Amino acid sequence: MRSFIDKTCHNPEEFTAMGNVYFLHDDLEDVAMWDFTGNRFHPIEGQLFTDAKQTPSSRHVFHRKEKFPSHICPDHPKSRKGFLRTRWRLDGRELDLVNVHLYHDADNLQAAEKSPSSFALNRRQALAYTIGRLTDVLQTSPVFVFGDFNFRLDLCDLLQVHFDKCGKHHAETSDGDLIRTEYSHPDDNASVVLTLERKVFSVLADMLDFGQGHKEMRIFDKEPDEFPALSEIPLKFPPSYPFNESGDFRSYMQTRCPAWCDRVFFNRLSAELLMQAENVSYEMLGPDVCMGDHKPVFLAFVLPAEKKQQDYLDKTERTAVSTSPGDSLERRISDDTPHAENDDPQRDDPHHDHGQASTNHEDHSRKWHGVTVAVSALALGVSLAVPLKYGLGIGWVGAGAMSLAMTVSVIKLAQHNVNL
């Protein structure tokens, strides 16, 4: 296990309340981490390691952690937001894993004032700052950027499109400060269909569809568009926030407009890696159980054996690279799905070892190694025994009502053998 936990809580200028925890399967043979001080890879050895006490002056520093500068969000200078980066070499492949936590929407009324909102602009600056810290690898290595981006739907545009024919009624304080906006039904001025307050987003269920028909809501998910260097597999799951933590765990709290806050993005080289991968899946976990106000979101895939990877690269050298990595991956996933469902009758058996080589071949048969990878956003309270027995899981943990909001990545790395 490798853990990187920010314990600088005594220093509010540096504390991010972030951390990464990595679980490595003992079958892995070639795993190394980048030393940001020595500028070289170190092989992973031993059963347990934590560099929580390491500082930039330590002999070896295996992570980079930064809190966003206060000028990015001057209204919340004490906000514990930032990123934590690690770099790995897995079976000869190098990749960077960057856990981020961006600024949230603090006020629904303020978020609805203009497009983009002031909160969205803060997030844009913070993510641009993060990407600026990755210029050394963004064009040369696969990079996965994941976590609680706090991306929100463009509330100003959403209200104009879906509530433009509604009556609008404002409530203000004696000082003239807006405290509530109510939208009434176009045919019944006494029937309120939406109430907006600082921490209230109460809407009638039939006014907005965040269920299986959530595609009409995705047009307001604009914030990722500002970062063309990052791609994402097209969303197939509903918004990951803010789910109820009691009662109906499939429904949303009436505090914020539901949004896809928890995401996994990647650069072009990662997209090329995913195009080679098998069993690619980008989904949300725990739809029927309490996972906190954020539902876990994961990206999982199986890297090909080295020989298969080289065959793929030789083939793609003669093929133009798609200008839409996410769309290409969506087509690839669609093509692979029937095979994943039909070719492996034991795929849903939790006791079946999907990572082990077939025993129908002689022991001296030639073997190539593959690495299973999964990237996941996890909510606090979820058991870390996520069913990624033969995989790598990356995620964040938000502490919710806890006094210490720790953001954690959980990673499992495994290597499996394939008989050829």
N, C-alpha and C positions, 0 to 999 in steps of 0.2 A: 504494500500500500504506500502511496505517496500523498501527502497532504500539504497544502499551502494555505494557511489561515492567517488572516490579518488580525493581529492582536495589539495593534497600536492604538487601542481605544483611549489611552492616556493622552494622545496627541490628536486633537480634532482636526488639525490641518492636514493630517495624512490618513486618518482612519476611513476606510471604505466599507467595513463590515462585509468583506467579501472573502471567499475562500474556494479552493478546489481540492477535491479528494479523489485520488486515482486508485483503483483496484486493478492489479495486474494478475492475470491467470498464470499459474506456475508453469504452464506449457510454453510460454513465450521464451524464445531463445535470444532474439536480437532486439533489445529495447534499450534506448539511450535517451537521456534528457540533455537539453542545451544548457550550458553554464554561461549565463549572461555576463559573468565577470571574466572568465577565461576564454570566452568566445570559442568554445568547442563542445562536442558532445561527450558525456560521461555515461558509460554503461550502467544500467540499473542493477544494483546488487542488494541483497538483504531482504528481510521480510517487512520491515516497517521503517518509514522515514518521514520526518516532518521538518520543514525549514521555516516553521512559524517564527522562530527567533532570529532568522537570518536578516541581515541588513545589506545594503549595497556594498558595504565595506567587508563583508564576509569573504572567506576564501572562495567558496562556490555559491553562486546564487542561481537557483533553477527556476525562478519566476520573475516576471516584471509586473509590478502593481503600481497603479497611479490613481489618485483621486483627481477628479476634474477640477481645473482651476476655478476659483470663485467668480471670475469675470464672466464665465459662460452662463451662469445662472445667478446673477447678483441678488435676486430676491430671496434666494435660499442658500446663503454662503456656507451654512453648516450642514448642508445635505450630504449624506454618505453615499455618493454615487461615484463610479469609476470603472476601471477594468482590471483584470488580472490575466496575464498571458503566460503560457508555457509552450515549449517547443519540444517535439518528440521525433525520434527516429524509430520507426516500426518496420522490422523486416526489410530494412534498406530504404524505406520511404520516409521522407521528412514531411512534417506538417505542424502548423501552429494552431493552438486552441486558445481562443480569446473569450473570456467570460466578461460580459458587460452588464451594467445596471445603469440605465438612463433615467432622467428626471420624469416624474409623474405629473399628471394634471391635478393641480391643487384646488381648482375652482371651476365647476361646470359653466357658470355664468360667464366667467372670463374666457373660457375655452370657446364659447359660442359667439364671441364678439366679432372675430375676424378669421379669415383664412389666408395663410396658416395661422394658428393660434400662437401666442407668445410661448406657450409650453412646447409646442412642436418646434419652434425655432431654437429653443434651448436644447432640445434633444438633437436637432440637426447639428448644432455646433459641437455637442459632446461626442457624437458619433464621428464627425469629421475630425475631431481631435484624436480620437482613437485610431482611425484609419491613417492619420498622419504619423502615428507612432509605429505603423507597420510597413512603411515604405521600403524597409530593408528586405522584406520577404514577399510582399504582395504580388510582385511580378515574377517571383522565382520559385515559390513553394506553395503547396495547398494551404489555405488559411480558412478556418471555420470560426465565425464570430457568432456567439450565441448568448442567450440569457433573457433577462427582463428588459426589453427595449422600451417598454412602456409606450409603444406606438399606439396612438388613438385614432379613431375615425375623425375625419374633418367634420366637426360638429356644426360649424357654421354652414357648410354646404349641405349637410344632411338635413338640417332644419329647413333650409330653403327649398329643397326638393320634396321632402315628405310632409312638411307642415305649412307650405306656403299659402294654402287656402284656409288655414285655421285662424280663428280669432286669437289675439295675443293680449294678455293682461299682465301688467307689472305690479309688483309690490315693493315699496321702498321704505327705508327708515326715515325718521324725522329729519335726518341730515341729507336725505336725497340719495342714499346709497341703495343700489338695487339688491334685493334679497331673494326675490322669487319672480319667475316668469311662468305663466300658465297659458297653455294652448288649448283652445276649445274646439269641439267638433264643428266642421263647416256647416252642418245642418242643425246643430243644437248648441247655441252659445253657452248654455248652462252645463254642458257635458265636457268636463276637462279630460283631454286625452294625453296630455304630457305636462308634467310639472318639473321645472328646473330650479334648483337651488345650488348653493355652493357644493354640497355633498349629497344632492338628491337628483336622481334621474328616474322619475316614475312615469312609465309609459304604458298605455293599454297594449295588451299582447298582440292584438291584430293590426297595430299601426306599423310595427317594424318586425321583420322576420329574421331572427338570428339562428334559426334551426337549420334543417337540411337545405332550405332555400336561401342560405346566407349569401349567395352570389351577388344579389343586388346590394348588399351592404359592402362588399369588397371594393366597389368603385370609390368608396370614401376612404379606403385604406391607402392613403397617398404618400405617407412619410418615407417608405422605402424607395420611392421613385427618385428621390434626391441623391441616391448613391448607386450609380450605374456600375461601379466596380464590384458591387456585391449582388449575388444572385440568390434565388430561393426557389425550391420546388413549389409549384403552384399549390395554394392552400386548398385542402379538401375537408378540413375540420372547422367547427364553429369557433367563434371568438373564445380565447382562453381565460378571459377575465371580464367581470368580477363574479365568480360563482358563489352561490349560497353555501354557507358553512353549517347550516342546519336545515332540517326539513327536506325539501326537494333539491338534491344536489345537482340536478341537471339544469336548474333554473338560475337566473342571474339576480344578484342583489340590485336593488333600486337605488344605487349610489352613484354609479358612473355608466355611461353608455358602453355596452359591451364592445370589446376590441381585441384584436390579435396582438397582445402585449408580448407574448413569449414566442420567440422565433429562433430559427437557425439559418444563418446566411453564410455564404462562402464565395471565394473569388473564382476566377475562371479556371485556374489550375485544379482547384477542388472539383469544379464541375466536370472537368475532363476525367478526374479520378472517379467520380460518381458514374460517369458514362461507362467506365470499365467494370464497375461494381455489379454485384448481384444482390437480389432481394432488397432493393432500395425501398425504404418505407419512411414516410413523413406523416406522423399522426399525433393525436392527442390521447393521453392515458386517463383512465379513471372516470369515464363519463357518468357512472352510476354511484360513485362513492365520494366521500369528502376528501379532497386533496388540498384544502385551503381555498382561498379566493382565486388563486391561479391554478389552472389544471396543467399537469405536466405535458409537454410537447417534446417529441423525440424524432430524430433523424437516425435511421439505422441502415447499415449496408455491410456487405461482405466484400472485402478487397480480393481481387483475383490472385491466383498463384503467380509467381514471378514470370514463369514461362508464358502463361496465358496473358499476362499484362503486356509482355514484350510483343507477342503476336498481335495484340490489339493496337499497340502503338505503331507497329509496322504498317498495319492496315490503315490507321487514321492519318498517317503521313501522306497518304494519297487522297485523302478526303478533306474537303474544306470544313473548317470548324464553324459550328452554328453560331450565329450572332445572338441567339436567345437560349442560353444554357438551361434556364428553368423550363422552358417549353420543350426542349429536347429531352430533358430528364423526365418530364411528364409523359412524353410519348414512350420513352424507354420503360418507365414503370408500368404503363398500361400494357405494353407488349409482354412484360415479364410476369404480370399478375396471374394469368391463367396457369402458367407453369408452376408458379409458387404454390398455387392452391391444389393442383391436380397431380403434380409429379412426386410429391412427398406426403404420403398418407399419414406419416407420423409427425408432421410438422407441428401439430398442436399438442403432442404428448410431452408434458413437462419433464418426464423421466427419460426421454429419448435423447441420446447424445448426438446432436446434429453436427458437432465439430469433429467427431472421430472418423477415421478412415474406415472404409469397408474392410471386413475380415475375410472377404472372398478372394483376396489376392495374396500371393506369397509375400513373406516378410521382406524379401529382397527387392520387391517392386519399387520403382522409382517414385519418390515423393516430392511434392512441392508444397510450400507453405502458403496459407492464406491468413488474413487477419480480419476478424469481424469487428465492425465499428458501429456504435450507436451514439447519437448526440441527443440529450434529453434535458428539458427544463422540468425540474421537480419542485413540488410544493412542500413546505415544511410539514413534518409529521409523517411523510411517506417513508415506509421502510426502505432502507438502502438495498434490500435484497430484491431489487427490481429484476424481472425475468429476462436478464441479459446474460445468462450463465456463460455464454461463449462470446461475449461481445465487449465493446467499449461503450460506456455511457457517459455523456457529458451533460451536466445540467446545473440549474441554479435552484437554491432553496431560499425562499423569502420567509422571514420570521413572523410576518403578520402582527399579531398582538404582542409578540415577545418584545422585551425591552431592548434586546440586541438583535438587529435585523441582519442576520448572517446570510450572505449569498454564497452558495456552495456549488461547485461542480462535482459531479460524481462520475467517475470514469472507470470502466472495466475494459481491460485489454486482454485478448486471447488469441492464440494461434492454433489453427487446426491443420491437420494433414489431409491431403487429398491424393489418393492413389491414381496414377496415370498408367 
